[in-house]
Amino acid sequence: MTHPAGRNRIDRKVSYGPLLDVFCLDMRTYRGANPAPGVAGPVAMLGAEQAAWLVREVAASKAAWKVIASDMPLGLLVPDGNEIEAVANGLAGAPGGREHEIAWVLSQFKRRKVRNTVWLTADVHYCAAHHYDPSRAAFTDFDPFWELVAGPVNAGTFGPNGLDSTFGPKVEFVKAADFPSQPPSGGNQFFGHVEIDPRTEVFTASLRNLYGEVLWRKDLNPAGRH
């Protein structure tokens, strides 16, 4: 684990050899106050230092795959009363509020020709697979990528949440609660699983239920080394 600011940071890089680097984000420590949906200017989520660290380290990674482990999803609406808890503000069009930081990160990945990134996210208490593509987006300065959402493992199940179109997400799979705040005894508890073939470097992602049954599976082919 490496981070220039110290050992106890949540935001860090975890290397698993030539196939995988995992970049863990901290979306709690550096965030600003939850904004109203209509706030157009930048609002901190990662903070400038962490965002710059993420871009620098991901761009320097020689691993076949770069997984970004994110506290909160990118395109799902997570309200906090009348304010916004996560990234998406629910408004179609140009980035606003916390979307500015994510837009900058994604555009930097494209500019630095970073390939084979997958975002693994949580927080919303159900599971989903989202594909982001600039051809569907209001903000288009990025390369397509996948986001996999999984959870909880021992808490009430909710969802599905609304989707924000700023970064062009498409729901490829979703499994949510049968009714709001469904208890764990209902079986709708979820986790994600990833395998990377050491020969082909194919990234196989799956979403599974409480019993380990595969609900969704996708093989992602590597686009080339960076």
GUVEX-706434 format. One record per residue: residue in one letter; x, y, z negated of N, C-alpha, C in turn. Coordinates in steps of 0.02 Angstrom, whole numbers, plus 50000, padded with zeros to 5 digits. Atoms other than C-alpha are relative to their C-alpha. Layout:
// residues N
{"A",{X,Y,Z},{X,Y,Z},{X,Y,Z}}
...
END
This chain:
// residues 226
{"M",{50042,49941,50000},{50000,50000,50000},{50045,50062,50000}}
{"T",{49958,49940,49997},{50072,50169,50046},{49958,50063,50003}}
{"H",{50029,49933,49995},{50021,50347,50015},{50050,50048,49970}}
{"P",{49948,49955,50025},{50138,50495,49993},{49984,50032,49933}}
{"A",{50018,49963,50061},{50041,50566,49845},{49996,49957,49938}}
{"G",{50000,50040,50061},{50047,50418,49727},{49966,49933,50006}}
{"R",{50024,50069,49998},{50001,50239,49687},{49926,49992,49988}}
{"N",{50069,50011,50023},{49830,50264,49612},{49947,50031,50044}}
{"R",{50048,49970,49954},{49749,50347,49761},{49956,49946,50031}}
{"I",{50044,50045,49962},{49597,50264,49839},{50018,50002,50073}}
{"D",{49982,49994,49929},{49648,50331,50009},{50071,49975,50010}}
{"R",{49936,50034,49992},{49789,50219,50066},{49997,49955,50061}}
{"K",{49993,50047,49945},{49852,50105,50202},{50018,49932,49971}}
{"V",{49985,50068,50020},{49851,49916,50176},{50016,49961,50063}}
{"S",{49977,50035,49940},{49951,49817,50303},{49994,49925,49993}}
{"Y",{50006,50073,49998},{49916,49637,50351},{50041,49971,50057}}
{"G",{49957,50025,49947},{50058,49612,50473},{49983,50030,50067}}
{"P",{50006,49971,49933},{50058,49640,50661},{49928,50002,50027}}
{"L",{50069,50002,49974},{49871,49604,50682},{49955,50054,49971}}
{"L",{50049,49957,50033},{49791,49725,50560},{50031,50048,49950}}
{"D",{49991,49950,50053},{49812,49886,50463},{49931,50025,49979}}
{"V",{50063,49974,50027},{49670,49943,50349},{50014,50067,49968}}
{"F",{49993,49932,50026},{49651,50127,50309},{49939,50015,49956}}
{"C",{50054,49991,50049},{49548,50153,50151},{49990,50075,49989}}
{"L",{50016,49929,50009},{49460,50321,50138},{49970,50012,49931}}
{"D",{50031,49976,50062},{49408,50418,49984},{49953,50056,50019}}
{"M",{50049,49949,49983},{49247,50511,50020},{49966,50030,49939}}
{"R",{50028,49972,50061},{49217,50562,49840},{50043,50057,49972}}
{"T",{49956,49954,50036},{49369,50653,49773},{50005,50069,50032}}
{"Y",{49984,49938,49966},{49390,50787,49906},{49939,50034,50031}}
{"R",{50059,49974,49967},{49212,50820,49961},{49976,50065,49968}}
{"G",{50033,49941,50025},{49123,50985,49946},{49930,49983,49976}}
{"A",{50069,50010,50022},{48948,51008,49878},{49958,49976,50058}}
{"N",{50045,50025,49947},{48811,50918,49974},{49966,50059,50035}}
{"P",{50029,49943,49964},{48754,51037,50111},{49927,49988,50020}}
{"A",{50066,50005,49969},{48581,51074,50178},{50010,49977,50072}}
{"P",{49992,50025,49932},{48549,50993,50348},{50018,50053,50051}}
{"G",{49989,49948,49950},{48555,51159,50440},{50066,50036,49995}}
{"V",{49935,49967,50006},{48730,51209,50383},{50042,49985,50062}}
{"A",{49964,50009,49937},{48828,51236,50544},{50075,49995,49991}}
{"G",{49928,49998,50010},{49002,51271,50477},{50027,49938,49966}}
{"P",{49969,50060,50029},{49126,51140,50413},{49987,49995,49925}}
{"V",{50007,50016,50071},{49094,51058,50244},{50045,49939,49988}}
{"A",{49950,50053,50011},{49230,50947,50169},{49967,49935,49980}}
{"M",{50014,50068,50022},{49209,50760,50154},{50065,49964,49986}}
{"L",{49934,50029,50009},{49384,50693,50181},{50049,50051,49971}}
{"G",{49952,49949,50017},{49472,50858,50150},{50055,50002,50053}}
{"A",{49951,49991,49946},{49606,50927,50266},{50060,49955,49993}}
{"E",{49941,50042,50011},{49750,50832,50187},{49987,49927,50018}}
{"Q",{50015,50070,49986},{49665,50662,50195},{49985,49990,50074}}
{"A",{50015,50006,49928},{49600,50691,50372},{50064,49999,50041}}
{"A",{49936,49998,49965},{49775,50736,50431},{50040,49936,49989}}
{"W",{49966,50063,50016},{49848,50585,50341},{49971,49942,50041}}
{"L",{50033,50054,49964},{49720,50470,50422},{50021,50000,50074}}
{"V",{49982,49996,49929},{49756,50532,50599},{50073,49982,50009}}
{"R",{49928,50013,49993},{49944,50527,50573},{50016,49926,49992}}
{"E",{49984,50070,50015},{49948,50351,50499},{49969,49952,50051}}
{"V",{50032,50043,49950},{49823,50274,50620},{50037,50005,50067}}
{"A",{49964,49990,49937},{49915,50349,50769},{50069,49966,49999}}
{"A",{49934,50031,50006},{50080,50280,50703},{49997,49924,49993}}
{"S",{50006,50072,50012},{50012,50105,50671},{50017,49960,50062}}
{"K",{49983,50046,49946},{50084,49966,50777},{49958,49936,49997}}
{"A",{50043,50059,50006},{49952,49840,50721},{49953,49995,50059}}
{"A",{50047,50010,49945},{49838,49764,50852},{49934,50035,49986}}
{"W",{50065,49971,50019},{49684,49825,50756},{50010,50048,49941}}
{"K",{49999,49950,50053},{49657,49977,50646},{49929,50004,49971}}
{"V",{50066,49998,50033},{49511,49957,50525},{49999,50060,49952}}
{"I",{50009,49943,50044},{49448,50113,50438},{49944,49983,49951}}
{"A",{50048,50018,50052},{49363,50069,50274},{49973,50063,49968}}
{"S",{50031,49936,50018},{49243,50210,50238},{49945,49990,49948}}
{"D",{50052,50004,50052},{49136,50239,50083},{49930,50004,50029}}
{"M",{50066,49983,49976},{48992,50304,50185},{49997,49994,50076}}
{"P",{50007,50007,49927},{48923,50277,50361},{50006,50067,50036}}
{"L",{49989,49939,49961},{48953,50401,50501},{49935,50028,50029}}
{"G",{50058,49977,49964},{48787,50409,50592},{49933,49991,49966}}
{"L",{50063,50011,50036},{48657,50357,50464},{49984,50058,49954}}
{"L",{50022,49946,50043},{48556,50487,50371},{49995,49974,49928}}
{"V",{50003,50017,50071},{48584,50477,50183},{49983,50064,49962}}
{"P",{50020,49937,50032},{48483,50615,50100},{50012,49999,49924}}
{"D",{49998,49989,50072},{48507,50685,49925},{49950,50055,49986}}
{"G",{50053,49950,50005},{48341,50770,49896},{49994,50036,50066}}
{"N",{50003,49960,49938},{48341,50912,50022},{50069,50011,50031}}
{"E",{49932,49992,49976},{48528,50898,50051},{50026,49936,50030}}
{"I",{49970,50056,49965},{48647,50780,50140},{50054,49968,49957}}
{"E",{49952,50037,50041},{48743,50647,50044},{50059,49975,50040}}
{"A",{49947,50031,49960},{48843,50569,50185},{50026,50049,50053}}
{"V",{49972,49959,49946},{48910,50634,50353},{49946,50029,50044}}
{"A",{50050,49979,49952},{48761,50642,50471},{49951,50050,49970}}
{"N",{50048,49950,50025},{48648,50794,50454},{49931,49993,50030}}
{"G",{50066,50013,49973},{48504,50726,50557},{49979,50046,50056}}
{"L",{50016,49953,49947},{48512,50863,50688},{50037,49981,50064}}
{"A",{49969,50015,49935},{48543,50818,50869},{50038,50061,50023}}
{"G",{49962,49944,49974},{48674,50924,50952},{50071,50000,49972}}
{"A",{49930,49993,50020},{48846,50990,50908},{50010,49983,49926}}
{"P",{49987,50015,50070},{48930,50936,50745},{49987,50059,49954}}
{"G",{50011,49950,50051},{48879,51029,50589},{50018,49971,49932}}
{"G",{49984,50023,50068},{48930,51019,50406},{50057,49951,50000}}
{"R",{49947,50050,50006},{49029,50862,50368},{50017,49965,50066}}
{"E",{49986,50030,49934},{49018,50804,50549},{50062,50030,50033}}
{"H",{49941,49968,49969},{49156,50928,50594},{50063,49960,49987}}
{"E",{49939,50038,50015},{49290,50827,50505},{50004,49935,50039}}
{"I",{50001,50063,49963},{49237,50664,50586},{50011,50014,50074}}
{"A",{49989,49982,49930},{49230,50749,50756},{50074,50013,50013}}
{"W",{49928,49986,49992},{49409,50811,50731},{50040,49935,49999}}
{"V",{49964,50064,50004},{49470,50638,50679},{49991,49960,50064}}
{"L",{50013,50040,49940},{49387,50552,50827},{50034,50030,50061}}
{"S",{49968,49968,49942},{49452,50680,50952},{50076,49992,49997}}
{"Q",{49928,50011,50007},{49628,50662,50881},{50019,49928,50018}}
{"F",{49988,50070,49979},{49618,50473,50901},{50004,49996,50076}}
{"K",{50001,50001,49926},{49574,50499,51084},{50061,50034,50028}}
{"R",{49944,49962,49974},{49708,50629,51111},{50066,49962,49992}}
{"R",{49938,50038,50013},{49841,50516,51035},{49997,49929,50028}}
{"K",{50007,50065,49966},{49779,50366,51135},{50000,49942,49951}}
{"V",{50009,50054,50048},{49737,50263,50982},{49948,49950,50028}}
{"R",{50045,50052,49975},{49655,50098,51031},{49981,49953,49943}}
{"N",{50020,50056,50044},{49561,49960,50938},{49989,50022,49928}}
{"T",{50021,49979,50067},{49485,50053,50791},{49929,49973,49987}}
{"V",{50066,50022,50022},{49337,49981,50695},{49988,50032,49932}}
{"W",{50019,49970,50064},{49248,50072,50554},{49958,49950,49961}}
{"L",{50039,50041,50046},{49186,49966,50408},{49973,50045,49945}}
{"T",{50030,49952,50045},{49062,50062,50301},{49947,49966,49956}}
{"A",{50047,50029,50048},{48936,50037,50161},{49952,50054,49976}}
{"D",{50038,49950,50037},{48829,50137,50038},{49924,49995,50008}}
{"V",{50071,49994,49987},{48656,50115,50116},{49958,49938,49981}}
{"H",{50035,50057,50028},{48610,49943,50042},{49960,49961,50052}}
{"Y",{50024,50048,49950},{48575,49847,50203},{50057,49991,50049}}
{"C",{49945,50011,49953},{48677,49785,50350},{49979,50019,50071}}
{"A",{50014,49978,49931},{48692,49848,50528},{50065,50001,50040}}
{"A",{49944,49992,49953},{48805,49852,50680},{49983,50057,50047}}
{"H",{50011,49941,49958},{48820,50018,50773},{50057,50007,50050}}
{"H",{49950,49985,49950},{48910,50054,50935},{49994,50074,50019}}
{"Y",{49998,49929,49986},{48963,50235,50964},{50031,50010,50069}}
{"D",{49976,49990,49932},{48987,50298,51142},{49988,50072,50020}}
{"P",{50010,49930,49981},{49016,50474,51209},{49948,50010,50055}}
{"S",{50050,49994,49947},{48899,50438,51355},{49930,50011,49971}}
{"R",{50065,49990,50033},{48754,50443,51228},{50002,50059,49952}}
{"A",{49989,49954,50055},{48825,50581,51119},{49994,50073,50020}}
{"A",{49997,49928,49991},{48809,50769,51098},{50073,50024,49998}}
{"F",{49928,49988,50003},{48993,50775,51047},{50034,49944,50038}}
{"T",{49976,50052,49954},{49090,50684,51182},{50076,49989,50001}}
{"D",{49927,50004,49998},{49276,50705,51144},{50026,49943,49956}}
{"F",{49976,50059,50036},{49307,50528,51081},{49992,49939,50043}}
{"D",{50006,50064,49966},{49327,50349,51139},{49948,49957,49963}}
{"P",{50049,50043,50033},{49192,50217,51104},{50031,49959,49944}}
{"F",{49977,50041,50056},{49205,50120,50941},{49940,49967,49966}}
{"W",{50051,50035,50039},{49108,50003,50826},{50002,50021,49927}}
{"E",{50008,49991,50073},{49043,50034,50650},{49958,49943,49974}}
{"L",{50037,50054,50032},{48989,49888,50542},{49984,50021,49928}}
{"V",{50025,49980,50066},{48885,49924,50386},{49979,49938,49963}}
{"A",{50021,50060,50038},{48866,49795,50248},{49993,50018,49926}}
{"G",{50014,49991,50071},{48798,49787,50071},{49925,49992,49989}}
{"P",{49959,50006,50060},{48743,49770,49937},{50015,49926,49986}}
{"V",{49989,50069,50020},{48807,49613,49850},{49965,49983,49935}}
{"N",{50040,50014,50060},{48709,49632,49688},{49964,50064,49979}}
{"A",{50038,49939,50014},{48589,49779,49695},{49938,49999,50044}}
{"G",{50060,49995,49960},{48422,49830,49767},{50015,50013,50073}}
{"T",{49992,49992,49928},{48404,49823,49956},{49950,50052,50026}}
{"F",{50042,49946,49972},{48335,49970,50057},{50005,49998,50076}}
{"G",{49991,49990,49928},{48334,50035,50236},{49944,49972,50042}}
{"P",{49943,49966,49968},{48343,50051,50376},{49993,50076,49998}}
{"N",{49998,49928,50000},{48396,50233,50376},{49995,50027,50071}}
{"G",{50001,49968,49936},{48373,50356,50517},{50070,50008,50029}}
{"L",{49936,49996,49965},{48511,50379,50646},{50007,50069,50032}}
{"D",{49983,49934,49972},{48594,50542,50699},{50034,49990,50068}}
{"S",{49975,50012,49932},{48634,50558,50885},{50064,50038,50017}}
{"T",{49943,49957,49984},{48783,50677,50872},{50058,49962,50032}}
{"F",{49944,50040,49974},{48912,50539,50902},{49976,49941,50042}}
{"G",{50026,50050,49953},{48801,50431,51011},{49996,49929,49975}}
{"P",{50005,50069,50024},{48769,50279,50900},{49940,49963,50030}}
{"K",{50055,50044,49979},{48663,50134,50959},{49998,49941,49951}}
{"V",{50007,50056,50046},{48594,50004,50838},{50000,49935,50040}}
{"E",{49996,50065,49968},{48649,49833,50899},{49970,49945,49957}}
{"F",{50030,50048,50046},{48588,49741,50745},{49984,50036,49935}}
{"V",{50015,49975,50067},{48502,49781,50581},{49960,49947,49962}}
{"K",{50039,50042,50047},{48438,49679,50433},{49995,50039,49936}}
{"A",{50012,49958,50058},{48360,49779,50294},{49952,49965,49952}}
{"A",{50045,50027,50051},{48242,49755,50147},{49932,49983,50030}}
{"D",{50069,50016,49981},{48073,49671,50167},{49952,50051,49971}}
{"F",{50039,49946,50031},{48007,49809,50053},{50049,50042,49959}}
{"P",{49952,49955,50033},{48088,49959,49965},{50023,49973,49933}}
{"S",{49968,50021,50062},{48208,49919,49823},{49989,49925,49986}}
{"Q",{50006,50072,50008},{48197,49732,49853},{50056,49974,49955}}
{"P",{49947,50023,50046},{48290,49643,49711},{50045,49948,50032}}
{"P",{49954,50051,49973},{48440,49529,49740},{49970,49930,50006}}
{"S",{50032,50066,49997},{48330,49378,49706},{49964,49988,50067}}
{"G",{50032,50007,49935},{48248,49412,49875},{50047,49974,50054}}
{"G",{49952,50028,49953},{48408,49355,49962},{50027,50048,50052}}
{"N",{49975,49952,49951},{48433,49512,50066},{50059,50040,49972}}
{"Q",{49936,49972,50020},{48609,49543,50005},{50049,49983,50055}}
{"F",{49961,50009,49938},{48742,49563,50138},{50074,50017,49989}}
{"F",{49930,49983,49998},{48928,49564,50169},{50027,49988,50070}}
{"G",{49969,50008,49935},{49043,49574,50319},{50059,49953,49997}}
{"H",{49944,50047,49995},{49175,49451,50378},{50037,50013,50066}}
{"V",{49959,49987,49941},{49319,49477,50500},{50053,49947,50007}}
{"E",{49944,50044,49983},{49437,49356,50585},{50034,50029,50062}}
{"I",{49962,49978,49941},{49576,49402,50707},{50041,49940,50024}}
{"D",{49964,50056,49972},{49643,49267,50821},{50074,50020,50010}}
{"P",{49930,49980,49995},{49834,49271,50806},{50029,49994,50070}}
{"R",{49975,50009,49932},{49856,49216,50987},{49970,50052,50048}}
{"T",{50034,49955,49953},{49726,49318,51082},{49988,50070,49973}}
{"E",{50014,49937,50035},{49706,49458,50953},{49927,50021,50005}}
{"V",{50072,49985,50000},{49517,49447,50974},{49977,50010,49928}}
{"F",{50025,49980,50065},{49431,49531,50827},{49928,49975,49996}}
{"T",{50067,50028,50007},{49279,49428,50774},{49969,50025,49935}}
{"A",{50035,49971,50057},{49161,49522,50659},{49933,49966,49992}}
{"S",{50067,50027,50013},{49007,49450,50576},{49970,50033,49939}}
{"L",{50039,49978,50058},{48873,49508,50456},{49963,49940,49973}}
{"R",{50026,50060,50031},{48815,49378,50332},{49955,50016,49941}}
{"N",{50045,49989,50056},{48682,49357,50199},{50030,49970,49936}}
{"L",{49979,50023,50066},{48693,49306,50017},{50026,49929,50001}}
{"Y",{49982,50070,49997},{48712,49124,50066},{50057,49986,50049}}
{"G",{49945,50008,49953},{48852,49154,50191},{49977,49985,50071}}
{"E",{50025,50013,49933},{48739,49126,50342},{50014,50059,50046}}
{"V",{49983,49948,49952},{48793,49222,50496},{49936,50028,50031}}
{"L",{50058,49967,49972},{48659,49348,50546},{50015,50032,50067}}
{"W",{49978,49967,49938},{48758,49435,50683},{50074,49989,50008}}
{"R",{49929,50013,49987},{48926,49403,50765},{50019,50033,50067}}
{"K",{49976,49967,49940},{49030,49496,50893},{50075,49990,50007}}
{"D",{49929,50005,49984},{49197,49460,50977},{50021,50064,50035}}
{"L",{49974,49939,49970},{49294,49620,51014},{50068,49986,50029}}
{"N",{49936,50011,49967},{49434,49607,51140},{50046,50060,49992}}
{"P",{49954,49944,50008},{49590,49711,51110},{50010,50038,50065}}
{"A",{49991,49959,49941},{49613,49856,51229},{50073,50011,50017}}
{"G",{49929,49989,49988},{49802,49851,51218},{50033,50029,49939}}
{"R",{49962,49975,50058},{49936,49894,51093},{50012,50075,50005}}
{"H",{49978,49930,50002},{49975,50069,51037},{50062,50003,49955}}
END
